[in-house]
């Protein structure tokens, strides 16, 4: 309920270190209308390195996975 509604507005995550300096940025993304859950597939990949927080959760349309 706190996320923006679907629009062409682009957003980006900005990662800031302890000194307040930008250390990294995500690629730009937009919010779109949700699709029925049965059309989506969740893929989970555990990080290969030793750092905490390297796991990734990706939710994509089933048709895209089958391609």
Secondary structure by P-SEA (a helix, b strand, c coil): ccccccccbbbbbbbbcccccccccccbbbbccccccccbbbbbbcccccccccbbbbbbbcccccc
